[in-house]
Amino acid sequence: IVGLLDEVVMDHYDSDTRRTEPRQDWMSRVTEDDPQYWKRNTEILMGHQQVFKGNIEILKR
């Protein structure tokens, strides 16, 4: 899953490592104001991953 802002990749969720990582220097600084940002968003995107997997299984039928 890729986060975009004005067509620029700002973060990326890797389904293999199950982590969300910043892709822009300015996104790395988010944790200065919100130390739980990456953890919280990783958990949200892990949920999205499960939904996407379920949707793919439904479409395969």
LINZILIN-V30997 format. One record per backbone hydrogen bond with DSSP energy under -1.0 kcal/mol. CO is the residue of the C=O (numbers start at 1). NH is the residue of the N-H. Records with the same first field share a line. If there is no record, write none. Layout:
CO: NH / NH
This chain:
1: 13
3: 10 / 11
5: 8
8: 5
10: 23
11: 3
12: 21
14: 18 / 19
19: 14
21: 12
24: 28
27: 30
29: 32
30: 33 / 34
34: 37
36: 40
37: 41
38: 42
39: 43
40: 44
41: 45
42: 46
43: 47
44: 48
45: 49
46: 50
47: 51
48: 52
49: 53
50: 54
51: 55
52: 56
53: 57
54: 58
55: 59
56: 60
58: 61
